[in-house]
Amino acid sequence: MAWTSTQLSDLKDAYAQGILSVTIAGKTLTYTSGADMMKRIKEIEADLGLTTAQKAKRVTYSSFKRS
């Protein structure tokens, strides 16, 4: 299914209200949990090219003690 930004917005609105069922394009989608719904939102954002997620940079420091 090709998603639109309006459908993504509707899904985000439902998520923000804690609603797990949403009707999009005449079909009712029911998610099992908020986490499941958020996963779908992130997938749709990626499909629409809306994600700006970057891997976090990891910084490590070495240390030593003098005896």
LINHULIN-V595752 format. One record per pair of residues at least 4 apart in sequence whose ideal C-beta (glycine too) atoms are under 8 Angstrom apart, sorted by the first residue. I is the first residue (numbers start at 0). J is the second residue. D is the distance in whole Angstrom. If there is no record, write none. Layout:
# LINHULIN-V595752
I/J/D
I/J/D
This chain:
# LINHULIN-V595752
0/24/8
2/6/5
2/7/6
2/43/5
2/46/6
2/47/6
3/7/7
4/8/6
4/47/6
4/49/8
5/9/7
6/10/6
6/23/5
6/24/7
6/43/8
7/11/6
7/40/7
7/43/5
7/44/7
7/47/7
7/49/8
8/12/6
9/13/7
9/21/6
9/23/6
10/14/6
10/21/6
10/23/7
10/36/7
10/39/7
10/40/6
10/43/7
11/15/6
11/40/6
12/16/7
13/18/4
13/19/8
13/20/8
13/21/4
13/36/7
14/18/8
14/33/7
14/36/5
14/37/7
14/40/6
17/33/7
19/29/6
19/30/5
19/31/7
19/32/7
19/33/7
19/36/6
20/27/6
20/28/7
20/29/4
20/30/8
21/27/7
21/28/6
22/26/7
22/27/5
22/28/8
23/28/6
30/35/4
30/36/4
30/39/7
31/35/5
32/36/7
33/37/6
34/38/6
35/39/7
36/40/6
37/41/6
38/42/7
39/43/6
40/44/6
41/45/6
41/50/7
42/46/6
43/47/6
44/49/4
44/50/5
45/49/8
45/50/5
